[in-house]
Amino acid sequence: MSKITAAITAVEGFVPDYVLTNEKLEQMVTTTSEWIETRTGIKERRILKGEGLGASDMAIPAIQKLLEKKGISPLEIDMIIVGTVTPDYAFPSTSNVICDKVGATNAWGFDLAAACSGFLFALVTGSQFIETGRCKKVLVVGADKMSSIMDYTDRATCIIFGDGAGVVLLEPNTEGLGIIDSILKVDGSGRKYLHQKAGGSVKPASHETVDAKEHFVFQDGQPVFKRAVVGMAEVSADIAERNHLKSEDIAWLAPHQANKRIIDATAERLGLAPEKVMLNIQKYGNTTAATIPLCLWDYEKQLKKGDNIILATFGAGFTWGAVYLKWAYNS
Ligand code: UT7
């Protein structure tokens, strides 16, 4: 019997309509459009406006479009894993909410918190259930409403992040396509540089935590940048090397979109020309767990069956990693 691999067989995305441009940010904090663009590559980002809307409200339309496109009933879905650091609620999980609202009543699932690496960690987790034969259809979601934890008076963070959601469908493949290899890493000693100070069990919400703005993202950008440049490039080079992939064998790099300078360093390390690097940071900013599926969504039409693709990420925690996959379909 041929080996079962987990292949991405569909991708969809959702970004909110509201566009927060660099020029609008110039009115909100002391910055310039030029600084933001040259230091990060970002021109604009999307923001989910409206009362009572959470990460699931972006994931659900993406999932519904995917199911419609594939002609799949929600009842066929076995599992939904949601990479997010901005869940609808602390509990129940966003996955639970999504299963209910899309009518995936035969599915189970959970949220996975690995910050910007949430999608990649969820993808590798979901792939295990396909490879073992336990599941036939797994939805892997990356969804973050970063605006819900953003201090729009802090120019060090608010210029970077945006809101969005992406989803892929994983199905079994016996042609040797799909996820071939992965390297995932964590280093908890990096947690001090990028985190949310309050709202967890260590420091529950109080008037004081709200007054001290401790429910917003805290980031010490420089140390994160330095580790990200090295970490994302190294793990990408390692996965290429151990799979005997030379730069000419790699069709695409799908990197986490945190800062164009980090992406460029990774591409350079792999010896890849800019045409092989998926890039949408200029229009969405850093959507945390959603960046990689949103890249696959934007570039789907250009991807060919059999293409060697490296997905790479670095995020808070620290968390980082790379996945090597062979694209499984022509769209
Ligand atoms: O996705 C999760 C992981 N996160 C990341 O990968 C983010 C990694 N970090 C970064 O991308 C960068 O560190 C930032 C984009 C956050 C900041 O860029 P930087 O080049 O590292 O700037 P910096 O923090 O070293 O600050 C340089 C200068 C400072 O001024 P002085 O002290 O040199 O006078 C900052 O105060 O730039 C100033 N600055 C700004 N100026 C205009 C910081 N933010 C801004 C701003 N507009 N928005």
Residues whose N, C-alpha, C, O or C-beta is under 5 A from the ligand:
A	BS01	UT7	T30 T31 T32 W35 R39 T40 C116 R155 A156 I159 G221 Q222 V224 F225 A228 A258 N259 N286 F314 G315 A316
